[in-house]
Amino acid sequence: MSAEEIGKIVELAVEFGVRKIKLTGGEPLLREDIIEVLRAIPKPPIEEVSMTTNGTLLAGLAQDLKEAGLDRVNMSLDTLEPETYALITGKSVLEDVLAGVESALKAKLKPLKINMVLLDGVNDGEVDRMFEYASSEGAILQLIELLQTPLNERSFAGCHLDLDEIERRFGERALSVETRYTMHARRKYLLPEGEVEFVRPMHNSEFCMHCTRLRLTHDGYLKPCLMRNDNLVDVLSCLREGSADGVRKAFKEAILRRAPHFKVLPQPSLAQ
């Protein structure tokens, strides 16, 4: 999709109550036209544009992204140890990511959230250190349970870590706890030093039941559920045919296909 096409789809999505946009990936900063993509998103009526990034390219782009309309970033950072970072990602670029954190804060891309996926026996001993780092930078730490996907079926059993004990420890120290029901019923713990949020999708029915997100794939399909690919709706073909009503119809059908991933879909269709 071109930047113009993304902007037009977002413009029509506004008619269905969409007010927040998040650019994800893959890695969105690999797009050479990422600034044009941001400029194509209509603000207002879109109230917030955020981005999830690995941060390796952020240092040189943060200010330009801010000026183009980006409000905040979520940065993937699973460890502060260079060797562990290289083990997880396959690249020795931790310093680039840390520079990206500094640049994001300088550009006022806030609130900055640091996403840490917990891996059993790999980085689970760094939770307290990561929380101290995030808090010292004025960032929010998000501790994320490893999600099972077709790409990690072999490694999942050995790396998956239940977060119950870690969440219990933070709960004991928290001044207060917030449950974000508009965000998959996530729990956020407010401590004297800072904030930590838990993202726990595995076998968590509340995560699905409170989901209000609709995804747009890189090749122009609306994706009602992160966990399944059997309910995608083609929206780009309608747009390229010049049919705004076709785009609207695609949004309506995608919304009708919403269902928790553990349910069997009836596959409704407006075309019937």
N, C-alpha and C positions, 0 to 999 in steps of 0.2 A: 504494500500500500504506500502511496505517496503521502507526504505531509498534508497536502490539501485534502486527500480522501479521508485521512484520519480526522482532520478538523471537521469535515462535513458530517461524518458519522456521529461525532461527539455533539455537534449542533443539533442533530435530530434526536439524540439520546436524551437531551435536556427535556424534551416533551414528555418523557417517561419518568421524570423526577430525578435524573442523574445530576448531581451537583458536585461530586468529587471524582477526580481522575487520578489514577496511579499508572505510571509508565514502568513496566517491568520487562523481563526478558526470559531467558538469555540476559544479555547485558545491553541495556538501552543506549549507553554511551558509545557503543560501537557503530551506531547509525551516524553517518556523516552529516545527515540533515536533522539531527536531534534538536537544534535550535529552531529550525523551521517548523518541526512538529510542535514544539511548545508554543510558538507564535500562532499556529493554526488553531489552537484550542481556545474557544471563545470564553474570555473572562471579562465581566460577567457574561452569562449567568453561571458558568462554572465558578464555584467558590474557592476550591483548593485543587492544586495540581502537585502531586508528590511523585517520587521516583524511588525505586529499589535498585541499588547499584552495588557492584563489588568494590567500587571506590578507586580502582587502579588508575582510572583516567580522570578522576574528578578534580584533582588539584589544579589543572590547567583550564578547567571549564566552569568551575563553580559560580564565579561572578557573572559570566555570560548566561548561564542557565537561569540564574536569579533574575537578571534583567529581561530574559525572554518569557518569564512567567512562572518559573518553578518556585514553589513555596517551601518545600521541605524534602528531606531525603531519608530513606532507610538504608543503612549501609551494612552489607554482609561482612562480618568480622568474627570469626570463630575462635581466634586465639591471638595472644600477644607474643607468642614464641615464634621466631622466624623459621625454625626447623619444623615445627608443627604446622605452621601455615603452608610451607612448601609441601608437606606430606598430604595435607587435605586438598590443596588446590592444584598441586603440580607445578607451581611457579613461586620463585623467591622474590615476591614483590610487596612484602609487608610494609616496607617503608613508604611505598607509593600510596598504600591505603591509609596509613596514619597521616600522611601529608594531605590526603583527601579529606579526612576528618577536620583537620585544621582549616582547610580552605572552605569547607562547607560552613563551619561556624563563623568564619570571617565574613562570608557572603550572607550571613544571617538566614541560611536555609534551616529554619528551626520550626518545631522541635526536631532535633536530630535523634534518630533511633538507631541503635546498633543491634543488628540481628545476630545472635549467637546460637547456632544449631548445636545441641549437645550430642556428643559422640562418646559412647562408653569406652573408657580406657584410652581415649585420645586427648580430649580437652576438658573432661568433666572436672578435673582438678583445678581449673582456672576460673571457676565461676566467681569466687570472691574477688580475685584480682581484676577480672573484667568489669565487675560492678564498681569497684573503686575507680578504675580508669574512666568508665562512662560517666560516673558521677562527677569526677574531677573536671571533665570536659563540658559538663552541663548537658549531657546526653541521657537518653532513656535506654536502658538495657532491655532487650526482648530476648527471653530464653525460649528457644523453639524446640519442640520435640521433633525428632527425625521422622519424616514422612516416608512411608513405604511407596515406592514407585516402580514401574517396570525397569528403570535404569539401575536400581540398587537392590534388587531382589536377593542377590547373592550375599551382599555385605550387610543388609539390614539387620539380620538376626544377631550378628556380632557387634554391631555399632549402636543399635537402638538402646536408649536409656529412659527408663521411667522417671518422670520428674517429681513424683510425689514427695520424696524426702527433701529435695532442694526447695520445693515450694513451701513445705512445712517450716523449714528453717527461716525462710524470709518472712513467712507469716508470723512467726514468733517475735520478730524484731519490728514488724510494721506498726506505724502509728495509725494507719487506716488501710482499708482494702476497698477497692472499687471493682465492681463487675460491669464490664462494658457489653451490655446486651446487644447493642447495635454492631458490635465487632466480635461475633461468634461467642458471646458470653465469656470473653477473656477476663482474667483477674489481674488487676494491677495493684502492686503493693507500694505504698508510700512510706519510705524509711527516712530517718533524719538526714542521711547522706544523699538520698536521691530516690529514683523510681525504678522499679523492675516489673516487667509485664511477662506473663506466661502465655505462650501460644501452643495449645495442646490439641491437635486435630485427631490423633490416633484413637479410634474406638470412643470418640467423644461425640455423643449424639447432639449435645448442645452446640458444638462447633458448627454442625451442618444446619440445625434447625433455626439458628439465628443469623445465618448468612444472607446478606442482601446484595452480594456482588454479582456483577455480570462482566465477563471477560471478552475481549476482542482479540482474536488470535492474529498472528503476524500475516496470515494469508486471507484474512477477511471473513472469519466466521465468528458468530456470537457463541460463547461457551458458558452455559449456565452454571456448570459445576467444575471445579478444579480437578476432581477425582475421576471424571468420566469423559469419554469422547464419543459416546453413542447418541448424543443429543445436540450436536452442533447445528447451527442455522447459518446458512450462507447469506451474508448481508452485502458483501462487496459487489457481487454480480448485479444486484438491484441498483446499487449506486452507480456503477459504470454504465448501466442501461439508461440512466437518467431518471429513475423512478423513485422519487422521495416517498411515495406511498408504499412502494415495495420495501423500502428500508424500514418504514414504520411497521409494516406487516411482519417483517423479520424480527423486530424487537418484540412485538406482541407474542409471536410464536415462541421465542426464546424464554420469555417470562412464563408462558404456560408450561414450558418444559422444566421449570424449576422443580427440583425434588432432592431430598438428601440422597447422597450417593449409595446408601445402603438399601434404598427402595427400588423396586422394579418400575421403570417408567411406562406409562400407558402410551407414550408417543403421540400426544395430541397434535392436530394440524389444523390451522385456519383454512387450509386449502380444501378441506373436506366439506 
